[in-house]
Amino acid sequence: MPLSKFPRYPLAHLPTPLEPLDRLRRHLAKDGGCPRLYIKRDDCTGLALGGNKTRKAEFLIGAARAEGATCVVTEGGLQSNHVRQTAAAAAKAGLKCHLVLNRNVPIETAIYRENGNLLLDRVLGATVHVCAPGEARAEAIARLLPALKKDGEAPYVIPTGGSNQTGALGYVAAALELQRQAKDSGIAIDRVLFATSSGGTQAGLVVGMALAEAGTQVLGIDIENEAETLLADVRRIADACASSVGVKRALRGDAFEIRSGYAGEGYGIPTAGMIEAVGLLARLEGIVLDPVYSGKAMAGLIDLVRAGHFGADETIAFIHTGGMPAMFAYADRF
């Protein structure tokens, strides 16, 4: 397997379950035809309440250890799922962890500023650096790295969302895992749908499907009104990742698809569709989505089904990318 040549540190509970969403399908079928719906439970990866970034962290922490790092440095917003899982991964691997965070969502409630992922970051032992007003995270990291090196540390920098060609390997592996599960279950998945933001998850899935020579369409739901910029990032990460794993053919242009219209006012800002989607999954399937990523992506799936975008004979797998701890930071919205 091409992935065996890359350093990898085991962190995730794999394979994650692939479950039918039969009650949601029956509910949506009241308005017309509805495709067969499945959910890939990457909220169940296990590390510090789970999520998709754990798959990426296996390869990123593996690379950090291979390079002799003593600490990892990464970045995100106050309620970043990525930084919470990176803090947990570093703790498990025996590495120090520094998190550079900024206030990238205009929510000023005390519960948002103190609860959810940010609370867990501190419980996990990470050192949290909050940017000053107007300060870019890149500026704060540029200031932090020399200080760490002066203290004798060997830092390994992980980008936003763990989204580079190394982190994307986690979702190359996930695509192959999904195809095996589908085959074992006797189903053929026509589309895989998920929240897309920093690009690594989508890039890895595109490369994984190409490596598997699968015809499954990869469809990302833009959750921050940055589809054009994001598409360029996904292509760049996917091309580098494909080269590293030995995909022999150039990635097709139609393999990259991002659907806009479900981000509302922007990243982290709740929408009515997200509120509905979170409620439906909870009450019909007993599954908790998150308000920033999977909630908006599920709102996109529900809207596309209602609009007749998918055929009733299709099979769609929705990837639950995790993020449940953020629910507690958004408690006032529910």
C-alpha positions as CSV (number, residue, x, y, z in Angstrom):
1,M,0.0,0.0,0.0
2,P,1.5,3.4,-1.0
3,L,0.8,4.9,2.5
4,S,3.0,2.5,4.3
5,K,6.1,4.4,3.3
6,F,5.1,7.5,5.3
7,P,5.8,7.9,9.0
8,R,2.5,7.4,10.9
9,Y,1.7,7.5,14.6
10,P,-1.5,5.5,15.5
11,L,-4.1,7.7,17.1
12,A,-7.5,6.9,15.6
13,H,-10.1,4.2,16.2
14,L,-10.4,2.7,12.7
15,P,-12.3,1.9,10.7
16,T,-15.0,4.3,11.8
17,P,-18.6,3.0,11.3
18,L,-20.5,3.4,8.1
19,E,-24.2,3.6,9.1
20,P,-27.5,4.0,7.2
21,L,-29.6,7.1,7.8
22,D,-32.9,5.3,7.2
23,R,-35.1,7.5,9.4
24,L,-33.7,10.7,7.9
25,R,-34.2,9.2,4.4
26,R,-37.9,8.4,5.1
27,H,-38.4,11.9,6.5
28,L,-36.9,13.6,3.4
29,A,-38.8,11.2,1.1
30,K,-42.1,12.8,2.2
31,D,-41.2,15.7,-0.1
32,G,-40.3,13.4,-3.1
33,G,-37.6,10.9,-4.0
34,C,-34.6,10.6,-1.7
35,P,-31.3,8.8,-2.4
36,R,-30.0,6.1,-0.1
37,L,-28.2,7.9,2.7
38,Y,-25.2,6.6,4.8
39,I,-23.1,8.4,7.4
40,K,-19.3,7.8,7.9
41,R,-18.8,8.4,11.6
42,D,-15.5,10.2,11.7
43,D,-16.8,11.8,14.9
44,C,-15.9,8.4,16.3
45,T,-12.1,8.5,15.7
46,G,-11.7,8.4,19.5
47,L,-9.0,11.0,20.2
48,A,-10.3,13.7,22.7
49,L,-14.0,13.3,21.5
50,G,-13.0,12.5,17.9
51,G,-13.2,14.2,14.6
52,N,-11.6,14.2,11.1
53,K,-8.4,15.9,12.1
54,T,-7.3,12.8,14.0
55,R,-6.7,11.0,10.7
56,K,-4.5,13.8,9.5
57,A,-2.7,14.0,12.9
58,E,-1.6,10.4,12.5
59,F,0.6,11.4,9.6
60,L,1.5,14.8,10.9
61,I,2.6,13.6,14.3
62,G,4.4,10.7,12.5
63,A,6.3,13.3,10.5
64,A,7.1,15.4,13.5
65,R,8.5,12.5,15.4
66,A,10.5,11.4,12.4
67,E,12.1,14.8,12.2
68,G,13.0,14.8,15.9
69,A,10.5,17.5,17.0
70,T,10.1,18.2,20.7
71,C,6.9,20.2,20.3
72,V,4.2,21.0,17.7
73,V,2.9,24.5,16.9
74,T,-0.5,24.9,15.1
75,E,-3.1,27.5,14.7
76,G,-6.9,28.1,14.5
77,G,-9.8,30.0,15.9
78,L,-10.8,29.9,19.6
79,Q,-13.2,27.0,18.9
80,S,-11.0,25.1,16.5
81,N,-11.6,21.4,16.4
82,H,-8.2,21.0,14.7
83,V,-6.2,22.5,17.6
84,R,-8.1,20.5,20.2
85,Q,-7.3,17.2,18.4
86,T,-3.7,18.4,17.8
87,A,-3.3,19.1,21.5
88,A,-4.6,15.6,22.3
89,A,-2.3,14.0,19.6
90,A,0.7,15.8,21.0
91,A,-0.1,14.7,24.5
92,K,-0.4,11.1,23.4
93,A,2.9,11.3,21.5
94,G,4.7,12.9,24.4
95,L,5.3,16.2,22.6
96,K,4.7,19.7,23.9
97,C,2.0,21.7,22.1
98,H,1.6,25.4,21.4
99,L,-1.7,26.7,20.0
100,V,-1.9,30.1,18.3
101,L,-5.5,31.2,18.3
102,N,-7.4,34.2,17.1
103,R,-10.9,35.5,17.5
104,N,-12.0,34.7,14.0
105,V,-15.8,34.5,14.7
106,P,-17.7,37.6,15.9
107,I,-19.3,36.0,18.9
108,E,-18.6,37.7,22.2
109,T,-20.6,35.5,24.7
110,A,-18.7,34.2,27.7
111,I,-19.7,30.7,26.9
112,Y,-18.1,30.9,23.5
113,R,-14.9,32.4,24.9
114,E,-14.5,29.9,27.7
115,N,-16.2,26.6,26.9
116,G,-16.1,23.9,24.2
117,N,-12.9,23.2,22.4
118,L,-11.0,26.0,24.2
119,L,-11.7,24.4,27.5
120,L,-10.4,21.1,26.3
121,D,-7.3,22.6,24.8
122,R,-6.3,23.7,28.3
123,V,-7.4,20.4,29.9
124,L,-5.1,18.6,27.4
125,G,-2.1,20.6,28.6
126,A,-1.5,22.7,25.5
127,T,0.0,26.2,25.9
128,V,-2.5,28.6,24.4
129,H,-1.4,31.9,22.7
130,V,-4.3,34.2,21.9
131,C,-3.5,36.8,19.2
132,A,-3.8,40.5,20.1
133,P,-6.7,42.3,18.3
134,G,-5.7,42.8,14.7
135,E,-2.8,40.5,14.9
136,A,-2.6,37.7,12.3
137,R,-1.9,34.2,13.4
138,A,1.1,34.0,11.0
139,E,2.7,37.0,12.8
140,A,2.2,35.4,16.2
141,I,3.8,32.1,15.0
142,A,6.7,34.0,13.4
143,R,7.4,35.5,16.8
144,L,6.9,32.3,18.7
145,L,9.2,30.0,16.7
146,P,12.5,31.8,17.5
147,A,11.5,31.9,21.2
148,L,10.9,28.2,21.3
149,K,14.2,27.4,19.5
150,K,16.0,29.7,21.9
151,D,14.6,27.6,24.7
152,G,16.1,24.5,23.1
153,E,12.9,23.2,21.5
154,A,12.6,21.7,18.0
155,P,9.2,22.8,16.8
156,Y,7.2,21.2,14.1
157,V,4.6,23.5,12.5
158,I,1.2,22.1,11.5
159,P,-0.8,24.4,9.2
160,T,-4.5,25.4,9.7
161,G,-6.7,22.3,9.7
162,G,-3.6,20.0,9.3
163,S,-4.2,20.7,5.6
164,N,-1.1,20.0,3.6
165,Q,0.1,17.1,1.5
166,T,1.1,15.2,4.7
167,G,-2.2,15.7,6.5
168,A,-4.2,14.9,3.4
169,L,-2.8,11.4,3.6
170,G,-5.3,10.7,6.4
171,Y,-8.1,11.1,4.0
172,V,-6.4,9.2,1.2
173,A,-6.5,6.3,3.8
174,A,-10.2,7.2,4.6
175,A,-11.2,7.0,1.0
176,L,-9.7,3.5,0.7
177,E,-11.3,2.5,4.0
178,L,-14.7,3.7,2.8
179,Q,-14.5,1.8,-0.5
180,R,-13.6,-1.4,1.5
181,Q,-16.6,-0.9,3.8
182,A,-18.9,-0.3,0.8
183,K,-17.7,-3.4,-0.9
184,D,-18.1,-5.5,2.2
185,S,-21.6,-4.2,2.7
186,G,-22.6,-4.8,-1.0
187,I,-23.2,-1.2,-1.8
188,A,-21.8,1.2,-4.4
189,I,-21.3,4.8,-3.2
190,D,-22.1,7.3,-5.9
191,R,-21.1,10.5,-3.9
192,V,-19.4,11.4,-0.7
193,L,-20.4,14.7,0.8
194,F,-18.9,16.6,3.7
195,A,-17.9,20.1,5.1
196,T,-14.9,21.6,3.4
197,S,-12.9,24.4,4.8
198,S,-9.1,24.3,4.9
199,G,-9.0,21.8,2.0
200,G,-7.0,18.8,3.3
201,T,-10.0,16.5,3.8
202,Q,-11.3,17.1,0.3
203,A,-7.9,16.8,-1.3
204,G,-7.2,13.5,0.4
205,L,-10.6,12.1,-0.6
206,V,-10.0,13.1,-4.3
207,V,-6.6,11.5,-4.3
208,G,-7.9,8.4,-2.4
209,M,-10.7,7.8,-4.9
210,A,-8.2,8.2,-7.8
211,L,-5.8,5.7,-6.1
212,A,-8.7,3.3,-5.7
213,E,-9.8,3.9,-9.3
214,A,-13.3,4.5,-7.9
215,G,-16.0,6.5,-9.6
216,T,-17.3,8.0,-6.4
217,Q,-17.9,11.8,-6.8
218,V,-16.4,13.9,-4.0
219,L,-18.6,16.9,-3.1
220,G,-17.5,19.5,-0.5
221,I,-20.0,21.9,1.1
222,D,-18.3,25.3,1.6
223,I,-19.0,26.5,5.1
224,E,-17.3,29.9,5.0
225,N,-18.1,31.6,1.7
226,E,-14.6,31.1,0.3
227,A,-15.3,28.6,-2.4
228,E,-13.0,30.1,-5.1
229,T,-10.0,30.4,-2.9
230,L,-10.7,27.0,-1.3
231,L,-10.9,25.3,-4.6
232,A,-7.4,26.5,-5.5
233,D,-6.1,25.2,-2.2
234,V,-7.7,21.8,-2.6
235,R,-6.2,21.4,-6.1
236,R,-2.8,22.5,-4.8
237,I,-2.8,20.1,-1.9
238,A,-4.3,17.2,-4.0
239,D,-1.7,17.6,-6.7
240,A,1.2,17.4,-4.2
241,C,-0.4,14.5,-2.4
242,A,-1.2,12.6,-5.5
243,S,2.4,12.9,-6.6
244,S,3.7,11.7,-3.2
245,V,1.5,8.5,-3.2
246,G,2.2,7.7,-6.9
247,V,-1.2,8.4,-8.6
248,K,-0.2,7.7,-12.2
249,R,-2.8,9.8,-14.0
250,A,-3.4,13.5,-13.6
251,L,-6.4,14.3,-11.4
252,R,-9.5,15.1,-13.5
253,G,-10.8,18.7,-13.3
254,D,-14.3,17.4,-12.6
255,A,-13.1,15.5,-9.5
256,F,-13.1,18.8,-7.7
257,E,-16.5,20.1,-6.7
258,I,-17.5,22.6,-4.0
259,R,-21.0,23.7,-3.5
260,S,-21.6,27.2,-2.0
261,G,-24.7,28.7,-0.5
262,Y,-24.8,27.2,3.0
263,A,-22.3,29.3,5.0
264,G,-24.8,32.1,5.8
265,E,-22.9,35.2,7.0
266,G,-19.6,33.3,7.2
267,Y,-17.5,30.8,9.1
268,G,-18.8,29.9,12.5
269,I,-22.0,32.0,12.2
270,P,-25.1,29.9,12.8
271,T,-27.8,29.5,10.1
272,A,-31.4,28.4,10.2
273,G,-30.5,25.5,7.9
274,M,-27.8,24.3,10.3
275,I,-30.1,24.6,13.3
276,E,-32.7,22.4,11.4
277,A,-30.1,19.9,10.3
278,V,-28.7,19.5,13.8
279,G,-32.1,19.0,15.2
280,L,-33.2,16.4,12.5
281,L,-30.1,14.2,13.0
282,A,-30.4,14.3,16.7
283,R,-34.1,13.5,16.9
284,L,-34.2,11.0,14.0
285,E,-30.9,9.2,14.3
286,G,-29.5,10.0,17.7
287,I,-26.4,11.6,16.1
288,V,-25.0,15.0,17.2
289,L,-23.6,17.2,14.5
290,D,-21.6,20.4,15.2
291,P,-22.7,24.0,14.4
292,V,-19.7,25.0,12.4
293,Y,-18.9,22.2,10.0
294,S,-21.1,19.0,9.8
295,G,-24.3,21.0,10.7
296,K,-23.9,23.3,7.7
297,A,-22.8,20.4,5.5
298,M,-25.9,18.4,6.4
299,A,-28.0,21.5,5.8
300,G,-26.5,21.5,2.3
301,L,-27.3,17.8,1.8
302,I,-30.9,18.2,3.0
303,D,-31.4,21.2,0.7
304,L,-29.9,19.4,-2.3
305,V,-32.2,16.4,-1.7
306,R,-35.2,18.6,-1.4
307,A,-34.3,20.4,-4.6
308,G,-34.1,17.1,-6.5
309,H,-30.4,17.4,-7.2
310,F,-29.8,13.7,-6.5
311,G,-31.6,10.7,-8.0
312,A,-33.6,8.4,-5.8
313,D,-31.4,5.5,-7.0
314,E,-28.2,7.1,-5.9
315,T,-26.2,6.2,-2.7
316,I,-24.6,9.1,-0.8
317,A,-22.2,8.8,2.1
318,F,-22.1,11.8,4.4
319,I,-18.8,12.2,6.3
320,H,-19.4,13.4,9.9
321,T,-16.2,15.3,10.5
322,G,-16.8,15.7,14.2
323,G,-16.7,18.9,16.2
324,M,-19.3,18.0,18.9
325,P,-17.4,20.0,21.7
326,A,-18.2,23.2,19.9
327,M,-21.9,22.6,20.6
328,F,-21.3,23.6,24.2
329,A,-19.9,27.0,23.0
330,Y,-23.0,27.6,21.0
331,A,-25.5,26.5,23.7
332,D,-27.4,29.8,23.6
333,R,-28.2,29.2,19.9
334,F,-30.1,26.0,20.6
